[in-house]
Amino acid sequence: MPEISVIVPVYNCISYLERGVDSILAQTFDDFELILVDDGSTDGSGELCDRLASGDARVKVIHKENGGAGSARNAGMDAASATYWVFPDADDWMEPNMLESLYDGIVKSGADLGVCGFTAGYDHEKPQTVERVIPEKGILDNPDEVRGFFIKYFPDGMAGYLWNKIYSSDVIKRNNIRFSDMRRYQDGMFNLDLFGHINSAVLLDSCLYHYKLNDVGDVFVKYPVNKFELLCRLLEGYEERLSECELDRREKKERICSFYLRVVVSCIDSMYSPYWGFGRAKRKEYLRMLAQDVRVGECLKIRGSYGRYADLVLGLLSQKRYFAIRCIVRLKIMLKKYGKRIFLKLKRSGGYQG
């Protein structure tokens, strides 16, 4: 039985799949199985999975009808046999020592979870990256410390992402943790369900995972039109975890509002997506809905600072200056489309990206 199961959902990513798989197969730690779950790909990714498996006995392939990344990961977990599980995305890549470092950390500490830093960038050969390093290197050796880490780092993604972590499969199976059928944000829901059962964690201060941002020509991610409702479901789970922490009432309120307003900014960005099909009137109606939301109004009264872009958009929303919001968001879209470097600087101070 291998020590690590690497579970990768695969859907129409033929341009990047081989790079990601090669980075896994080249790991300095080799006692692992790689489970590629083809989720009904139509671009040849499934056939590429079979070809990659034919050249390495550690690779297994599952073919299934399209059901989303959560469904694919559930299928991978059902087939996994290892003590620890890792969940990279198909179009990303790992540093050669990622599995070894995470495995050593979780085994030596006896923890339920291992977490490392990551970079997010556009280009593999000449990366323009945002680097995320965990400042609190070390071991969280009790549930209260784990909850504190989760509460602090879930809203900005560090605790919510799947791919920069190694998980004890026993904890997942014992508590019957599964991925939801949400087409988006099911990774965050998975971690929300799981973190209440994590008794200890080890934090590594190395950036070992490389997350691929959308190509510059693909300005919009295909977020669903009900993105706001989906993110509010995440917020409900976050509030539940927050209720388990010993924080004063004001700090809890500030953390909830911080999360909620990042959600609002992210949804304002997404309403310009061609996948939503919103015209000018529909966008104005959507902005009016957000501005009139009771919780938005409450949070705007006590909000802190979330970066120049988010602060500007939220300030304009509170003043119901919808045309000005339109101008600012369209400017950001242009910068993202035509200027990688400029957009990366804006992204550091932008809203919740999901």
C-alpha positions in Angstrom: 0.0 0.0 0.0 1.5 3.4 -0.9 1.9 6.1 1.7 0.3 8.9 -0.4 -2.6 8.9 -2.9 -2.4 11.9 -5.2 -6.0 12.5 -6.5 -6.4 14.7 -9.6 -9.7 15.6 -11.3 -9.2 16.0 -15.0 -11.5 17.9 -17.3 -10.6 19.4 -20.7 -7.1 20.5 -19.7 -5.0 18.8 -22.3 -2.7 21.8 -22.8 -1.4 21.6 -19.2 -2.1 18.1 -18.0 1.2 16.5 -19.0 3.2 19.3 -17.3 1.3 18.8 -14.1 1.6 15.0 -14.2 5.3 15.1 -15.0 5.8 17.3 -11.9 4.1 14.7 -9.8 6.0 11.7 -11.3 9.3 13.5 -10.8 8.8 13.9 -7.0 11.8 13.0 -4.8 9.3 11.0 -2.7 8.1 8.0 -4.8 5.9 5.9 -2.5 2.7 7.2 -4.0 -0.1 6.4 -6.3 -1.4 8.9 -8.8 -5.2 8.7 -9.5 -6.3 10.6 -12.5 -10.1 11.0 -12.7 -11.3 11.9 -16.2 -14.5 13.7 -15.6 -16.0 13.3 -19.0 -13.4 15.3 -20.9 -14.1 16.0 -24.6 -10.7 17.4 -25.7 -8.6 14.3 -25.5 -7.6 14.6 -21.9 -9.0 11.2 -21.1 -6.9 9.5 -23.8 -3.8 11.4 -22.6 -4.5 10.1 -19.0 -4.4 6.5 -20.4 -1.2 7.1 -22.3 0.5 8.6 -19.2 -0.7 5.6 -17.1 0.8 3.1 -19.6 4.2 4.5 -19.0 4.2 4.4 -15.1 2.7 1.7 -12.9 2.0 4.3 -10.2 -0.7 6.0 -12.3 -4.3 4.8 -12.3 -7.1 6.3 -14.4 -10.8 6.5 -13.7 -13.2 7.5 -16.5 -16.6 8.8 -15.5 -19.4 11.0 -16.7 -19.1 14.7 -16.1 -20.1 15.6 -12.6 -17.8 18.4 -11.6 -14.5 18.4 -9.7 -16.2 17.4 -6.4 -17.7 14.3 -7.9 -14.4 13.4 -9.5 -12.5 13.8 -6.2 -15.1 11.6 -4.5 -14.5 8.9 -7.1 -10.7 9.3 -6.5 -11.1 9.0 -2.8 -13.2 5.8 -3.2 -10.3 4.3 -5.2 -7.5 5.6 -3.0 -5.6 3.2 -0.7 -2.9 5.4 0.9 -2.5 6.7 4.5 -2.3 10.3 3.3 -4.1 12.1 0.5 -3.1 15.1 -1.7 -5.5 17.0 -4.1 -3.6 19.0 -6.8 -5.4 20.5 -9.7 -4.6 19.1 -13.2 -3.3 22.4 -14.7 -0.9 23.3 -11.8 2.5 21.9 -10.9 4.6 21.0 -7.8 8.1 21.6 -6.7 10.0 18.3 -6.8 10.2 18.0 -3.0 6.6 18.9 -2.3 5.4 15.4 -1.4 8.6 14.6 0.5 8.4 17.8 2.6 4.7 17.5 3.4 5.0 13.8 4.2 8.0 14.3 6.5 6.2 17.1 8.2 3.0 15.3 8.9 4.6 12.0 9.9 7.3 13.4 12.2 4.7 15.6 13.9 2.0 13.0 14.0 -0.4 15.7 12.7 -3.7 15.2 10.9 -2.9 17.9 8.3 0.1 19.5 6.6 0.1 22.9 4.8 2.7 24.6 2.6 2.9 27.9 0.8 2.3 28.4 -2.9 2.7 30.8 -5.8 0.1 32.0 -8.2 1.2 33.0 -11.7 0.5 33.0 -15.4 3.5 31.5 -17.0 5.6 28.4 -16.2 8.8 29.4 -18.0 8.8 33.1 -16.9 6.6 33.3 -13.9 4.9 36.5 -12.9 3.8 35.4 -9.5 2.1 36.3 -6.3 3.8 34.4 -3.5 1.9 33.2 -0.4 4.0 31.9 2.5 2.6 30.9 5.9 4.1 33.2 8.5 3.5 30.8 11.4 5.9 28.0 10.6 5.6 25.1 13.1 3.1 22.8 14.7 -0.4 23.5 15.8 -0.8 20.8 18.4 -4.3 21.2 19.7 -7.8 21.8 18.1 -8.0 25.4 19.4 -4.8 26.4 17.5 -6.0 24.6 14.4 -9.3 26.5 14.5 -7.4 29.8 15.1 -5.3 29.2 12.0 -8.4 28.2 9.9 -10.4 31.2 11.0 -7.6 33.6 10.2 -6.6 32.2 6.8 -9.8 30.8 5.3 -11.2 34.1 3.9 -8.0 34.7 1.8 -7.8 31.1 0.6 -4.7 29.8 2.4 -6.8 27.5 4.7 -9.6 27.0 2.1 -7.6 25.7 -0.9 -7.1 21.9 -1.3 -3.9 21.7 -3.3 -1.4 23.1 -0.8 -2.2 20.4 1.8 -1.7 16.8 2.8 -4.5 15.1 4.6 -4.8 12.1 6.9 -7.1 9.8 5.0 -8.2 8.2 8.3 -9.6 11.5 9.6 -11.5 12.0 6.3 -13.0 8.5 6.3 -13.7 8.3 10.0 -15.8 11.5 9.8 -17.4 10.6 6.4 -16.2 13.9 4.8 -17.1 14.1 1.1 -17.1 16.8 -1.6 -20.4 18.5 -2.3 -22.0 18.7 -5.7 -21.3 22.4 -5.9 -19.6 23.2 -9.3 -17.6 25.9 -7.5 -16.2 26.3 -4.0 -16.6 22.6 -3.1 -13.0 22.7 -2.0 -13.8 25.3 0.6 -16.9 23.4 1.7 -14.8 20.3 2.1 -12.3 22.1 4.4 -15.1 23.7 6.3 -16.5 20.3 7.1 -13.1 18.8 7.8 -11.4 21.4 10.0 -13.7 20.8 12.9 -12.2 17.3 13.1 -8.5 18.2 12.8 -6.7 18.0 16.1 -3.2 19.0 14.9 -1.5 20.5 11.9 2.0 21.2 10.7 2.8 24.4 8.8 5.7 24.6 6.3 7.0 28.1 5.3 8.1 26.9 1.8 6.3 27.7 -1.5 6.0 24.2 -2.9 2.9 24.4 -5.1 2.4 26.5 -8.2 -1.2 27.6 -9.0 -1.9 28.6 -12.6 -3.9 31.7 -13.0 -6.1 32.2 -16.0 -4.3 33.1 -19.2 -4.3 36.8 -20.0 -6.7 36.3 -22.9 -9.2 34.4 -20.7 -10.2 37.4 -18.5 -13.2 35.7 -16.9 -13.4 32.5 -14.9 -16.6 30.6 -15.6 -18.3 31.4 -12.2 -22.0 30.5 -12.1 -24.6 33.3 -12.0 -25.6 32.2 -8.5 -22.0 32.9 -7.3 -23.3 35.1 -4.5 -25.6 32.4 -3.1 -22.8 29.8 -3.3 -20.3 32.1 -1.5 -22.9 32.8 1.2 -23.1 29.1 1.8 -19.4 29.2 2.4 -19.9 32.1 4.8 -22.5 30.1 6.8 -20.0 27.3 7.3 -17.3 29.8 8.2 -19.6 31.4 10.8 -20.2 27.9 12.3 -16.5 27.3 12.7 -16.1 30.8 14.1 -18.7 30.1 16.7 -16.4 27.3 18.1 -13.6 29.8 18.7 -13.0 31.8 21.9 -13.1 35.3 20.3 -15.0 38.3 21.6 -18.2 39.3 19.8 -16.7 42.3 18.0 -13.8 40.3 16.6 -16.2 37.6 15.3 -18.3 40.3 13.7 -15.3 41.9 12.0 -14.1 38.6 10.6 -17.5 37.7 9.2 -17.9 41.2 7.7 -14.4 41.0 6.2 -15.3 37.7 4.5 -18.7 39.0 3.4 -17.5 42.2 1.8 -14.7 40.3 -0.1 -17.6 38.1 -1.4 -19.4 41.2 -2.5 -16.4 42.7 -4.4 -15.8 39.3 -6.1 -19.4 39.1 -7.3 -19.3 42.7 -8.6 -16.2 41.8 -10.7 -17.9 38.6 -12.0 -21.1 40.4 -13.1 -19.2 41.6 -16.1 -18.4 38.1 -17.2 -19.8 37.2 -20.7 -20.8 33.8 -19.1 -23.4 35.7 -17.0 -24.9 37.5 -20.0 -25.8 40.6 -18.0 -26.6 43.8 -19.9 -26.3 47.3 -18.4 -29.8 47.2 -16.9 -29.2 43.8 -15.3 -25.9 44.9 -13.8 -27.5 48.0 -12.3 -30.2 45.8 -10.8 -27.6 43.4 -9.4 -25.6 46.3 -7.8 -28.8 47.7 -6.4 -29.6 44.3 -4.9 -26.1 44.2 -3.2 -26.4 47.8 -2.0 -29.8 47.1 -0.4 -28.7 43.9 1.2 -29.1 44.4 5.0 -25.9 42.5 5.8 -23.9 44.6 3.4 -25.1 47.7 5.0 -24.2 46.4 8.5 -20.8 45.3 7.4 -20.0 48.5 5.6 -20.4 50.4 8.9 -17.6 48.4 10.7 -15.5 47.4 7.8 -11.7 47.7 7.8 -9.3 48.1 4.9 -9.1 45.4 2.2 -6.8 47.1 -0.3 -7.2 50.1 -2.5 -9.4 48.4 -5.2 -11.8 46.7 -2.8 -12.1 49.8 -0.6 -12.9 52.0 -3.6 -15.6 49.6 -4.9 -17.2 49.2 -1.5 -17.1 52.9 -0.9 -18.9 53.6 -4.2 -21.4 50.8 -3.5 -22.3 52.4 -0.1 -22.9 55.7 -2.0 -24.9 53.9 -4.7 -22.6 55.3 -7.4 -23.2 52.5 -9.9 -21.8 54.2 -12.9 -18.5 54.9 -11.1 -18.3 51.2 -10.1 -18.8 50.2 -13.7 -15.9 52.5 -14.8 -13.6 51.1 -12.1 -14.4 47.4 -12.8 -14.0 47.9 -16.6 -10.6 49.5 -16.0 -9.6 46.5 -13.9 -10.7 44.2 -16.7 -8.6 46.1 -19.2 -5.6 46.0 -17.0 -6.0 42.3 -16.4 -6.4 41.7 -20.2 -3.5 43.9 -21.3 -1.1 44.1 -18.4 -0.1 41.1 -16.3 2.3 42.9 -14.1 -0.2 45.7 -13.3 -3.0 43.2 -12.6 -0.9 41.2 -10.2 -0.3 44.3 -8.1 -4.1 44.9 -8.1 -4.8 41.3 -7.3 -2.8 41.6 -4.1 -5.3 44.2 -2.8 -8.5 42.9 -4.5 -11.5 41.0 -3.2 -12.1 37.4 -2.5 -11.2 35.4 -5.6 -12.8 32.1 -4.7 
